[in-house]
Amino acid sequence: MFIGIDLGTSSVKMILIDKKQNILASANANLTTQSPKDGFSEQNPKEWVDATIECLEAIKIKKPKEFCETISIGISGHMHGATLIDKDGNVIRPCILWNDTRSYQECLEFEKQNFDVRSISGNITMPGFTAPKINWIKKNEKENFYKIFKVLLPKDYLRFVLTGEYFSEMSDASGTLWLDVKKRKWSNQLLSCSFLEEKHMPDLVEGNEQTGFLKKELKNKFNFNNNVKVVGGAGDNAAAATGMGITRHNQSFISLGTSGVFFTPTDNFLSNTGDAVHSFCHCLPNKWHLMSVMLSASNCLDWICAVTNTSISDTLNNVMSFYNDKTSIKNSSYFLPYLSGERTPHNDPHIRGSFHSIKTTTNAADLQYAVIEGVSFGILDGVNSILKVNNNFDNIFMVGGGSKSSFWIELLASLLNRKLSVCDQSEFSAALGVSRLAMYQDDTIDNKENIVSEIKISKTYQPNEDNIDLLLKRYSIWKDLYKSNNKTSQNLNI
């Protein structure tokens, strides 16, 4: 048996699978996020640990016999978070999360070096990445900075609690800005930009390699029969890709989660820093991937539901009815989905969300449609940014909470003018991905090449030719709205 832990922004999800990759049991526990100021986003790492223990206990109750036969564990986690550990293994301050934008000034300073930072990191310096967060801490919280013994990513802190070991793996480490992504190793040059050394970093492994064993007290607490191994795991999107079997260059996926992601593997290191495309290692050896990220995707839907006091299901029904009337679409409002700034393609921490072309006839359904359409336009921005350097992908799969909406997928298929597919078990794709990585540590599995196979497609969506031209015309106007807003966005954030 194998356990996959997915440490998400809003919850911890966990699954137990057998050798045939059947999901025997699942559990989840909610997490909270704190925003002490506009642009700040933090979490208490203790919540990650408590939620993980809660999920382990829940799965043990559901499948006690199978649970106790667990061989290995894989961990996925939301990327970029700065979890600071002192020499006694204690957390110094709350973890600064991936969607925190406070360190925009430090990003400018980080790249002012006598060498090309981007050519080594493969990425443009953004506030969401780990490195500029540390630079902000050095400038604003000197006492905390000088306590740093290790800087850990969220899942790697959870690993430390479970095993007592300091490890990370290539996909997650790529999002720190301290990794030489092409060479798959820490860069002393990049670390020096944050006034750190390699001693402050965890050791690096590939995602399917062992990083230690579950602590004896945890093994005894849960009555595991084996010395449970813990593997490197993966950053959340690389884990989701592995869960769907997306490791080849002709595959890709779109995630409509809290953030919006377009992900496609590559056989070699590629980058497009001009459009703020992420160039990362994949979680399996000798593989890389390109990724576009928009900071606000399904949380825009959550936001408009709260504002209009409408459930998600009712909102999607309203939007579907609205979309079926071309006249309504032509006259609809526009929405820029930048509730907490944006990454791809703008790298703009100052821009914020906004509605445009609101009229006396604008109603809740109009605003709800504008939000869904605006997020979809953001996804198209990301796809177009990656197309500039890589056009090898044919198959696009859908994951994330938004993938449960058939209407939304149909809208995206038309906008992208591409076939989109939904996979079985896509809700657990990240947890399944790291469960698969954990399977590599089972010595009784002979053909390990078959562990990461493409999972079954449950439904395929084709573009609606009738709406493509209309959507692309609106997309062109939407892009102009960003250009106009960009001129005043910094003045609005006082």
ABEGO torsion letter per residue (X at the ends): XBBBBBBBAABBBBBBBBAAGBBABBBBBBBBBBBABBGBBBBBAAAAAAAAAAAAAAAAAABAAAAAABABBBBBBBBGBBBBBBAAGBBABBBBBAABAAAAAAAAAAABBABBAAAAAGBBBBAABAAAAAAAAAAABAAAAAABABBBBAAAAAAAAAAGBBBBBAAAAAAAGABBAAAGBBBAAAAAAAGBBAAABBBBBBAABBAEBBBAAAAAAAGBABBBBBBAEBBAAAAAAAAAGBABAABBBBBBBABBBBBBBBABBBBBAAAGBBBBBBABBGBBBBBBBBABBAAAAAAAAAAAGBBAAAAAAAAAAAAABAAAAAABBBBBABAAEBBOAAGBAABBBBBBGBBAABBAAAAAAAAAAAAAAAAAAAAAAAAAABAABABBBBBEAAAABAAAAAAAAAAAGBBBBBBBGAAAAAAAAAAAAAAAABAABABAAAABBBBBBABBBBBBAAAAAAAAAAAAAAAAAAAAAAAAAAAABX
